[in-house]
Structures are given as structure tokens and as C-alpha cells.
Amino acid sequence: MIKIKVPATSANIGCGFDSLGCALTLYATFTFKNSQQMNISGCPKEYQNENNLVLYSYKKVFEKLNQPVIPVSIHIDSQIPLSRGLGSSASCIIGGIWGANTLLNYPLSKEECLDIATEIEGHPDNVAPALYGNLCASFQSDKVYCTQFQASKKIKMLALIPDFEISTKKAREVLPKQIKYQDAVFNLSRVASLCKAFETNDTEMIHAALQDKLHEPYRKKLIDEYDKIKEICKEETAFFISGSGSTLICIYQDSKEKLIQEISRLKNKWQCLDLRIEPKGVQEEKYD
């Protein structure tokens, strides 16, 4: 039996649209047991089929290696909410790939696993931190490139998860087909500084560098009470949309109690999770 633990992730961090992502201290666990046939449990019935991302990703490894698929029973135990911008699909992809890689005694490097995961996901900004942990900057060229940053352990994040979801498709549709040159420069000029600020916990720079003009101005319209949440969090270090939403993340410095109290008075039900940046990515345990 093999257990694979994968952290949740937050991508599109401020100015790092489609490039920056970090791992969070919220997890999904995938258990793989030898079986006579493939089966899946721990998820709704509609996902217990060949299209399940864990199973699809697991099989993709065998396909890449030109090997027959080893049948297993897969059980999913996930704390990561679905369709909330916290990398639930990335966790499934990395869980399936790393489960197969572990079962086969690691024929693939992490770099090769990242290539496969990006092929499945379509972009690396969530799968990279799920695989490596910490803060990752990634992009695609002839292969996938990923640079990791050791974010400060002092950074405290309050993930605000509403009782409604936003589809990635809808979040993409609201983005403009063209952007202003000045807006591109606005974001690009901040990315490198933001990565350094996360490493040093430079709160002033984090606040300035997290500002974005490429996606938040458009996607915030899809998130009910966005402006009210931002107003509540305005005295803290920073605030940004996690992934394509609907989760919002506030980086706070002192007490979170006042934030939680004010958010609890809003119309929507917002779950508040106190999280940190997870330094480790995917991890495995083997049992006899």
C-alpha cells in the first residue's frame, strides 16, 4: 500500500498571473492498494470512473513508460475544497502521477513528472508547487521550467473560502482578449520583487508587489462581497484572489480574530482557514 500526500496550492499570486504559485498547509491524501481491478472511492459517484483525474494521471505514467497499467484500488481523502481556486485538480494530478511513480520505484524524475502534470493540467502554476512545495515560478518553453523560492515561515495567510464556486472556464471568459502595454509592464515590474519579498517577509514590498492589473480587476466581479472583504482586510499586509477564485487570501500580521469576526457578519458563509506556505511538496509513505 502507498499513501501520497499532496498540498493545496494557490496560483496567480497577485502580479504573478499564470506563473506564480505556492503550496499551502492543506492536504489531499491518496491511498493506492493492489487490486484485481481499478476502482476509486472517497469521492462523489460521478467522479468514480475513467475520467477521474487521479486515475487518468496514474495511467498516463504507464502510458509514457510504455508499460501495462498495474491495477490498484484508489481512495481519496481530501481537505481541499473543489472549484475554489486552491488547486484541487492539481492535487489529483500530482497524486496520480506520484502514486504510479512510487509504485514503479521512481523511474521518472520530478522534472519529468512536472512535464506530464503540465500536459494534463495545461499550465504549471498549480502543479509545480504541489510537486515541489514552497513558492514556485514556472513557465513552458521546449519543456517546463520551475524555480523555487524559500518563503519565510513568518508569512501568515487567512484563506477565505465562500459557499459558492467559480468555474475556471467562466473565470477565463471574463478576461480581456488584449491588454494595455502599461498593464503588462505594471505586473512584470513587480514579479521578481514579490518573490524576494516572500523570502524575506518584507511586508511593505509584499503589499506593493501583490497588486495586479491582468486578472483581478475582471475576476473580482464574479466574487460576491469581494469589495467588502477587501475593505475588511485593508489594514493587513496584502490581499489577493487565489487561482481564479472564489477563494480570497489575506496575508495578515497580527491577530486574525478581528478579521474572522467581521467576515462572519457578511451575507455569504465564508470559511476562514489559517494557513502557512508548505515548504514540502508531494510526499509518500509505503506500507507492506
C-alpha positions as YAML, in Angstrom:
chain: A
units: angstrom
residues:
- id: 1
  name: MET
  ca: [0.00, 0.00, 0.00]
- id: 2
  name: ILE
  ca: [1.19, 3.51, -0.83]
- id: 3
  name: LYS
  ca: [-0.06, 6.80, 0.60]
- id: 4
  name: ILE
  ca: [0.58, 10.00, -1.32]
- id: 5
  name: LYS
  ca: [0.13, 13.36, 0.44]
- id: 6
  name: VAL
  ca: [-0.22, 16.46, -1.76]
- id: 7
  name: PRO
  ca: [-0.58, 20.06, -0.56]
- id: 8
  name: ALA
  ca: [-3.22, 22.50, -1.76]
- id: 9
  name: THR
  ca: [-1.93, 25.37, -3.86]
- id: 10
  name: SER
  ca: [-2.67, 28.99, -4.61]
- id: 11
  name: ALA
  ca: [-1.75, 30.27, -8.08]
- id: 12
  name: ASN
  ca: [-1.95, 33.60, -9.93]
- id: 13
  name: ILE
  ca: [-0.46, 35.22, -6.84]
- id: 14
  name: GLY
  ca: [-1.02, 38.94, -7.34]
- id: 15
  name: CYS
  ca: [1.18, 40.14, -10.19]
- id: 16
  name: GLY
  ca: [2.25, 36.54, -10.95]
- id: 17
  name: PHE
  ca: [-0.70, 35.73, -13.21]
- id: 18
  name: ASP
  ca: [-0.27, 32.23, -14.73]
- id: 19
  name: SER
  ca: [3.28, 32.00, -13.37]
- id: 20
  name: LEU
  ca: [3.48, 32.12, -9.56]
- id: 21
  name: GLY
  ca: [2.03, 29.54, -7.20]
- id: 22
  name: CYS
  ca: [2.63, 28.38, -3.64]
- id: 23
  name: ALA
  ca: [1.90, 25.24, -1.67]
- id: 24
  name: LEU
  ca: [-0.36, 25.57, 1.38]
- id: 25
  name: THR
  ca: [-0.76, 23.66, 4.66]
- id: 26
  name: LEU
  ca: [-3.97, 21.99, 3.50]
- id: 27
  name: TYR
  ca: [-3.77, 18.49, 2.05]
- id: 28
  name: ALA
  ca: [-5.21, 15.68, -0.03]
- id: 29
  name: THR
  ca: [-4.17, 12.09, 0.63]
- id: 30
  name: PHE
  ca: [-4.38, 9.33, -1.98]
- id: 31
  name: THR
  ca: [-4.08, 5.67, -0.99]
- id: 32
  name: PHE
  ca: [-3.09, 3.07, -3.60]
- id: 33
  name: LYS
  ca: [-3.63, -0.63, -2.82]
- id: 34
  name: ASN
  ca: [-3.00, -3.65, -5.05]
- id: 35
  name: SER
  ca: [-6.25, -4.86, -6.54]
- id: 36
  name: GLN
  ca: [-7.65, -7.22, -9.16]
- id: 37
  name: GLN
  ca: [-9.23, -4.29, -10.97]
- id: 38
  name: MET
  ca: [-9.17, -0.50, -10.92]
- id: 39
  name: ASN
  ca: [-11.62, 1.19, -8.57]
- id: 40
  name: ILE
  ca: [-11.93, 4.53, -6.81]
- id: 41
  name: SER
  ca: [-13.53, 5.60, -3.53]
- id: 42
  name: GLY
  ca: [-13.65, 8.70, -1.35]
- id: 43
  name: CYS
  ca: [-15.20, 10.97, -3.98]
- id: 44
  name: PRO
  ca: [-18.74, 11.50, -5.34]
- id: 45
  name: LYS
  ca: [-20.14, 8.75, -7.58]
- id: 46
  name: GLU
  ca: [-19.96, 10.93, -10.69]
- id: 47
  name: TYR
  ca: [-16.16, 11.01, -10.35]
- id: 48
  name: GLN
  ca: [-15.69, 7.29, -9.77]
- id: 49
  name: ASN
  ca: [-14.94, 6.45, -13.40]
- id: 50
  name: GLU
  ca: [-12.25, 6.51, -16.10]
- id: 51
  name: ASN
  ca: [-12.36, 10.31, -16.24]
- id: 52
  name: ASN
  ca: [-11.27, 10.68, -12.61]
- id: 53
  name: LEU
  ca: [-8.17, 12.90, -12.64]
- id: 54
  name: VAL
  ca: [-6.27, 10.72, -10.16]
- id: 55
  name: LEU
  ca: [-6.88, 7.60, -12.23]
- id: 56
  name: TYR
  ca: [-6.24, 9.38, -15.54]
- id: 57
  name: SER
  ca: [-2.93, 10.78, -14.25]
- id: 58
  name: TYR
  ca: [-1.93, 7.42, -12.77]
- id: 59
  name: LYS
  ca: [-2.49, 5.71, -16.13]
- id: 60
  name: LYS
  ca: [-0.67, 8.47, -18.00]
- id: 61
  name: VAL
  ca: [2.61, 7.48, -16.31]
- id: 62
  name: PHE
  ca: [2.32, 3.88, -17.54]
- id: 63
  name: GLU
  ca: [1.45, 5.18, -21.00]
- id: 64
  name: LYS
  ca: [4.56, 7.39, -21.05]
- id: 65
  name: LEU
  ca: [6.73, 4.47, -19.94]
- id: 66
  name: ASN
  ca: [5.07, 2.02, -22.38]
- id: 67
  name: GLN
  ca: [4.22, -0.35, -19.53]
- id: 68
  name: PRO
  ca: [0.99, -2.22, -18.72]
- id: 69
  name: VAL
  ca: [-1.10, -0.50, -16.07]
- id: 70
  name: ILE
  ca: [-0.92, -2.10, -12.62]
- id: 71
  name: PRO
  ca: [-4.49, -2.32, -11.26]
- id: 72
  name: VAL
  ca: [-4.99, -0.61, -7.91]
- id: 73
  name: SER
  ca: [-7.73, 0.48, -5.59]
- id: 74
  name: ILE
  ca: [-7.51, 4.24, -5.08]
- id: 75
  name: HIS
  ca: [-9.00, 6.00, -2.06]
- id: 76
  name: ILE
  ca: [-9.18, 9.81, -1.92]
- id: 77
  name: ASP
  ca: [-9.21, 11.71, 1.37]
- id: 78
  name: SER
  ca: [-9.06, 15.42, 0.59]
- id: 79
  name: GLN
  ca: [-9.35, 18.56, 2.72]
- id: 80
  name: ILE
  ca: [-9.10, 20.73, -0.41]
- id: 81
  name: PRO
  ca: [-12.46, 22.20, -1.49]
- id: 82
  name: LEU
  ca: [-13.46, 21.73, -5.13]
- id: 83
  name: SER
  ca: [-13.61, 24.62, -7.60]
- id: 84
  name: ARG
  ca: [-12.46, 27.22, -5.10]
- id: 85
  name: GLY
  ca: [-9.05, 28.18, -6.54]
- id: 86
  name: LEU
  ca: [-7.00, 26.03, -4.16]
- id: 87
  name: GLY
  ca: [-5.59, 23.50, -6.60]
- id: 88
  name: SER
  ca: [-7.94, 20.56, -6.05]
- id: 89
  name: SER
  ca: [-7.37, 19.32, -9.62]
- id: 90
  name: ALA
  ca: [-3.60, 19.83, -9.34]
- id: 91
  name: SER
  ca: [-3.54, 17.71, -6.18]
- id: 92
  name: CYS
  ca: [-5.35, 14.89, -8.01]
- id: 93
  name: ILE
  ca: [-2.96, 15.06, -10.96]
- id: 94
  name: ILE
  ca: [0.16, 15.04, -8.81]
- id: 95
  name: GLY
  ca: [-1.35, 12.36, -6.57]
- id: 96
  name: GLY
  ca: [-1.97, 10.05, -9.52]
- id: 97
  name: ILE
  ca: [1.41, 10.66, -11.16]
- id: 98
  name: TRP
  ca: [3.42, 10.30, -7.96]
- id: 99
  name: GLY
  ca: [1.45, 7.25, -6.91]
- id: 100
  name: ALA
  ca: [2.38, 5.50, -10.16]
- id: 101
  name: ASN
  ca: [5.98, 6.72, -9.96]
- id: 102
  name: THR
  ca: [6.34, 5.45, -6.39]
- id: 103
  name: LEU
  ca: [4.74, 2.11, -7.22]
- id: 104
  name: LEU
  ca: [7.22, 1.67, -10.09]
- id: 105
  name: ASN
  ca: [10.17, 2.62, -7.87]
- id: 106
  name: TYR
  ca: [10.74, 6.12, -9.29]
- id: 107
  name: PRO
  ca: [11.61, 5.70, -12.97]
- id: 108
  name: LEU
  ca: [10.69, 9.37, -13.51]
- id: 109
  name: SER
  ca: [12.45, 12.42, -12.08]
- id: 110
  name: LYS
  ca: [10.40, 15.23, -10.58]
- id: 111
  name: GLU
  ca: [11.15, 17.29, -13.68]
- id: 112
  name: GLU
  ca: [9.64, 14.57, -15.88]
- id: 113
  name: CYS
  ca: [6.64, 14.31, -13.56]
- id: 114
  name: LEU
  ca: [6.16, 18.08, -13.86]
- id: 115
  name: ASP
  ca: [6.14, 17.79, -17.65]
- id: 116
  name: ILE
  ca: [3.43, 15.12, -17.52]
- id: 117
  name: ALA
  ca: [1.40, 17.06, -14.95]
- id: 118
  name: THR
  ca: [1.57, 20.23, -17.04]
- id: 119
  name: GLU
  ca: [0.49, 18.32, -20.13]
- id: 120
  name: ILE
  ca: [-2.60, 17.15, -18.24]
- id: 121
  name: GLU
  ca: [-3.37, 20.43, -16.44]
- id: 122
  name: GLY
  ca: [-2.47, 22.70, -19.35]
- id: 123
  name: HIS
  ca: [-0.26, 25.02, -17.27]
- id: 124
  name: PRO
  ca: [2.29, 24.53, -14.47]
- id: 125
  name: ASP
  ca: [1.43, 27.25, -11.94]
- id: 126
  name: ASN
  ca: [-0.57, 24.92, -9.65]
- id: 127
  name: VAL
  ca: [1.06, 21.54, -10.30]
- id: 128
  name: ALA
  ca: [4.60, 22.90, -9.74]
- id: 129
  name: PRO
  ca: [4.11, 23.90, -6.08]
- id: 130
  name: ALA
  ca: [2.00, 20.78, -5.48]
- id: 131
  name: LEU
  ca: [5.02, 18.76, -6.62]
- id: 132
  name: TYR
  ca: [7.88, 20.81, -5.16]
- id: 133
  name: GLY
  ca: [6.31, 22.78, -2.32]
- id: 134
  name: ASN
  ca: [7.03, 26.37, -1.27]
- id: 135
  name: LEU
  ca: [6.74, 29.27, -3.74]
- id: 136
  name: CYS
  ca: [7.32, 28.38, -7.40]
- id: 137
  name: ALA
  ca: [7.74, 30.45, -10.54]
- id: 138
  name: SER
  ca: [7.18, 28.35, -13.65]
- id: 139
  name: PHE
  ca: [6.75, 28.64, -17.40]
- id: 140
  name: GLN
  ca: [6.63, 26.47, -20.52]
- id: 141
  name: SER
  ca: [9.07, 26.51, -23.44]
- id: 142
  name: ASP
  ca: [10.51, 23.37, -25.02]
- id: 143
  name: LYS
  ca: [9.90, 21.89, -21.56]
- id: 144
  name: VAL
  ca: [8.57, 23.16, -18.24]
- id: 145
  name: TYR
  ca: [10.92, 25.31, -16.19]
- id: 146
  name: CYS
  ca: [10.41, 25.84, -12.47]
- id: 147
  name: THR
  ca: [12.30, 27.99, -9.96]
- id: 148
  name: GLN
  ca: [11.65, 27.52, -6.25]
- id: 149
  name: PHE
  ca: [11.82, 30.19, -3.55]
- id: 150
  name: GLN
  ca: [12.07, 29.55, 0.19]
- id: 151
  name: ALA
  ca: [9.22, 31.66, 1.51]
- id: 152
  name: SER
  ca: [9.52, 32.98, 5.05]
- id: 153
  name: LYS
  ca: [7.88, 30.88, 7.75]
- id: 154
  name: LYS
  ca: [6.61, 34.11, 9.28]
- id: 155
  name: ILE
  ca: [4.10, 34.70, 6.49]
- id: 156
  name: LYS
  ca: [0.57, 34.03, 7.75]
- id: 157
  name: MET
  ca: [-2.33, 33.51, 5.37]
- id: 158
  name: LEU
  ca: [-6.04, 33.50, 6.06]
- id: 159
  name: ALA
  ca: [-7.84, 31.67, 3.26]
- id: 160
  name: LEU
  ca: [-11.41, 32.93, 2.90]
- id: 161
  name: ILE
  ca: [-13.48, 30.24, 1.18]
- id: 162
  name: PRO
  ca: [-17.07, 31.13, 0.28]
- id: 163
  name: ASP
  ca: [-20.06, 28.81, -0.10]
- id: 164
  name: PHE
  ca: [-20.10, 29.32, -3.87]
- id: 165
  name: GLU
  ca: [-17.74, 28.26, -6.63]
- id: 166
  name: ILE
  ca: [-16.48, 29.82, -9.83]
- id: 167
  name: SER
  ca: [-15.63, 27.64, -12.81]
- id: 168
  name: THR
  ca: [-12.18, 28.12, -14.34]
- id: 169
  name: LYS
  ca: [-13.90, 28.39, -17.73]
- id: 170
  name: LYS
  ca: [-16.05, 31.31, -16.57]
- id: 171
  name: ALA
  ca: [-13.07, 32.98, -14.90]
- id: 172
  name: ARG
  ca: [-11.15, 32.77, -18.19]
- id: 173
  name: GLU
  ca: [-14.05, 34.14, -20.21]
- id: 174
  name: VAL
  ca: [-14.15, 37.44, -18.30]
- id: 175
  name: LEU
  ca: [-10.52, 38.24, -19.12]
- id: 176
  name: PRO
  ca: [-9.92, 40.72, -21.97]
- id: 177
  name: LYS
  ca: [-8.63, 39.46, -25.31]
- id: 178
  name: GLN
  ca: [-6.00, 42.22, -25.30]
- id: 179
  name: ILE
  ca: [-4.26, 44.12, -22.52]
- id: 180
  name: LYS
  ca: [-2.62, 47.51, -22.34]
- id: 181
  name: TYR
  ca: [1.16, 47.70, -22.64]
- id: 182
  name: GLN
  ca: [1.24, 49.70, -19.39]
- id: 183
  name: ASP
  ca: [-0.68, 46.96, -17.54]
- id: 184
  name: ALA
  ca: [1.78, 44.30, -18.69]
- id: 185
  name: VAL
  ca: [4.71, 46.43, -17.50]
- id: 186
  name: PHE
  ca: [2.89, 47.10, -14.20]
- id: 187
  name: ASN
  ca: [2.79, 43.36, -13.44]
- id: 188
  name: LEU
  ca: [6.18, 42.41, -14.88]
- id: 189
  name: SER
  ca: [7.97, 45.09, -12.88]
- id: 190
  name: ARG
  ca: [6.70, 43.55, -9.63]
- id: 191
  name: VAL
  ca: [7.18, 39.79, -10.06]
- id: 192
  name: ALA
  ca: [10.86, 39.42, -9.13]
- id: 193
  name: SER
  ca: [10.48, 41.79, -6.17]
- id: 194
  name: LEU
  ca: [7.45, 39.84, -4.93]
- id: 195
  name: CYS
  ca: [9.41, 36.56, -4.89]
- id: 196
  name: LYS
  ca: [12.22, 38.19, -2.90]
- id: 197
  name: ALA
  ca: [9.72, 39.83, -0.55]
- id: 198
  name: PHE
  ca: [8.18, 36.41, 0.21]
- id: 199
  name: GLU
  ca: [11.64, 35.09, 1.10]
- id: 200
  name: THR
  ca: [12.47, 37.99, 3.44]
- id: 201
  name: ASN
  ca: [8.94, 38.66, 4.73]
- id: 202
  name: ASP
  ca: [9.24, 42.26, 3.58]
- id: 203
  name: THR
  ca: [5.64, 43.21, 4.36]
- id: 204
  name: GLU
  ca: [5.77, 46.62, 2.73]
- id: 205
  name: MET
  ca: [7.08, 45.18, -0.53]
- id: 206
  name: ILE
  ca: [4.62, 42.27, -0.45]
- id: 207
  name: HIS
  ca: [1.76, 44.74, -0.21]
- id: 208
  name: ALA
  ca: [3.04, 46.84, -3.12]
- id: 209
  name: ALA
  ca: [4.15, 43.96, -5.36]
- id: 210
  name: LEU
  ca: [0.97, 41.88, -4.97]
- id: 211
  name: GLN
  ca: [-1.06, 44.46, -6.88]
- id: 212
  name: ASP
  ca: [-2.34, 43.21, -10.22]
- id: 213
  name: LYS
  ca: [-3.86, 44.63, -13.41]
- id: 214
  name: LEU
  ca: [-4.17, 41.50, -15.55]
- id: 215
  name: HIS
  ca: [-6.87, 39.39, -13.92]
- id: 216
  name: GLU
  ca: [-8.17, 40.62, -10.55]
- id: 217
  name: PRO
  ca: [-9.92, 43.74, -11.93]
- id: 218
  name: TYR
  ca: [-12.02, 41.45, -14.14]
- id: 219
  name: ARG
  ca: [-12.47, 38.41, -11.93]
- id: 220
  name: LYS
  ca: [-13.42, 40.31, -8.79]
- id: 221
  name: LYS
  ca: [-16.82, 40.96, -10.41]
- id: 222
  name: LEU
  ca: [-17.54, 37.23, -10.22]
- id: 223
  name: ILE
  ca: [-16.90, 37.08, -6.47]
- id: 224
  name: ASP
  ca: [-19.82, 38.32, -4.41]
- id: 225
  name: GLU
  ca: [-18.70, 40.55, -1.49]
- id: 226
  name: TYR
  ca: [-15.16, 40.90, -2.91]
- id: 227
  name: ASP
  ca: [-15.09, 44.65, -2.20]
- id: 228
  name: LYS
  ca: [-16.42, 44.16, 1.33]
- id: 229
  name: ILE
  ca: [-13.76, 41.53, 2.07]
- id: 230
  name: LYS
  ca: [-11.04, 43.79, 0.67]
- id: 231
  name: GLU
  ca: [-12.23, 46.63, 2.86]
- id: 232
  name: ILE
  ca: [-12.12, 44.38, 5.93]
- id: 233
  name: CYS
  ca: [-8.58, 43.26, 5.05]
- id: 234
  name: LYS
  ca: [-7.26, 46.69, 4.02]
- id: 235
  name: GLU
  ca: [-5.21, 47.21, 7.19]
- id: 236
  name: GLU
  ca: [-3.37, 43.93, 6.74]
- id: 237
  name: THR
  ca: [-0.27, 43.24, 4.63]
- id: 238
  name: ALA
  ca: [-1.93, 42.07, 1.42]
- id: 239
  name: PHE
  ca: [-4.99, 40.55, -0.23]
- id: 240
  name: PHE
  ca: [-5.42, 38.60, -3.46]
- id: 241
  name: ILE
  ca: [-7.63, 36.14, -5.37]
- id: 242
  name: SER
  ca: [-6.43, 32.55, -5.06]
- id: 243
  name: GLY
  ca: [-6.20, 30.97, -8.51]
- id: 244
  name: SER
  ca: [-9.26, 32.02, -10.47]
- id: 245
  name: GLY
  ca: [-11.38, 32.22, -7.29]
- id: 246
  name: SER
  ca: [-13.64, 32.05, -5.48]
- id: 247
  name: THR
  ca: [-11.23, 31.83, -2.51]
- id: 248
  name: LEU
  ca: [-9.64, 35.08, -1.36]
- id: 249
  name: ILE
  ca: [-6.42, 35.16, 0.65]
- id: 250
  name: CYS
  ca: [-5.44, 37.77, 3.19]
- id: 251
  name: ILE
  ca: [-1.83, 37.87, 4.38]
- id: 252
  name: TYR
  ca: [-2.10, 39.15, 7.94]
- id: 253
  name: GLN
  ca: [0.48, 40.22, 10.52]
- id: 254
  name: ASP
  ca: [-1.01, 40.16, 14.00]
- id: 255
  name: SER
  ca: [-4.32, 38.70, 15.13]
- id: 256
  name: LYS
  ca: [-6.80, 37.08, 12.77]
- id: 257
  name: GLU
  ca: [-9.67, 37.16, 15.26]
- id: 258
  name: LYS
  ca: [-10.97, 40.60, 14.29]
- id: 259
  name: LEU
  ca: [-10.88, 39.66, 10.59]
- id: 260
  name: ILE
  ca: [-12.83, 36.46, 11.20]
- id: 261
  name: GLN
  ca: [-15.39, 38.27, 13.35]
- id: 262
  name: GLU
  ca: [-16.08, 40.91, 10.71]
- id: 263
  name: ILE
  ca: [-16.23, 38.37, 7.87]
- id: 264
  name: SER
  ca: [-18.73, 36.26, 9.84]
- id: 265
  name: ARG
  ca: [-21.22, 39.14, 9.60]
- id: 266
  name: LEU
  ca: [-21.35, 39.06, 5.80]
- id: 267
  name: LYS
  ca: [-24.23, 37.66, 3.76]
- id: 268
  name: ASN
  ca: [-22.34, 34.69, 2.33]
- id: 269
  name: LYS
  ca: [-20.90, 31.97, 4.51]
- id: 270
  name: TRP
  ca: [-17.09, 32.33, 4.41]
- id: 271
  name: GLN
  ca: [-14.93, 29.57, 5.85]
- id: 272
  name: CYS
  ca: [-11.74, 31.06, 7.30]
- id: 273
  name: LEU
  ca: [-8.68, 28.78, 7.30]
- id: 274
  name: ASP
  ca: [-5.44, 29.86, 8.94]
- id: 275
  name: LEU
  ca: [-2.70, 28.56, 6.63]
- id: 276
  name: ARG
  ca: [1.03, 28.81, 6.03]
- id: 277
  name: ILE
  ca: [3.15, 28.21, 2.96]
- id: 278
  name: GLU
  ca: [4.02, 24.49, 2.91]
- id: 279
  name: PRO
  ca: [7.78, 24.02, 2.33]
- id: 280
  name: LYS
  ca: [7.37, 20.43, 1.15]
- id: 281
  name: GLY
  ca: [5.58, 19.24, -1.95]
- id: 282
  name: VAL
  ca: [4.27, 15.75, -2.61]
- id: 283
  name: GLN
  ca: [5.28, 13.12, -0.07]
- id: 284
  name: GLU
  ca: [4.84, 9.35, 0.01]
- id: 285
  name: GLU
  ca: [4.68, 6.56, 2.55]
- id: 286
  name: LYS
  ca: [4.98, 2.87, 1.74]
- id: 287
  name: TYR
  ca: [3.39, 0.08, 3.76]
- id: 288
  name: ASP
  ca: [3.61, -3.70, 3.47]
...
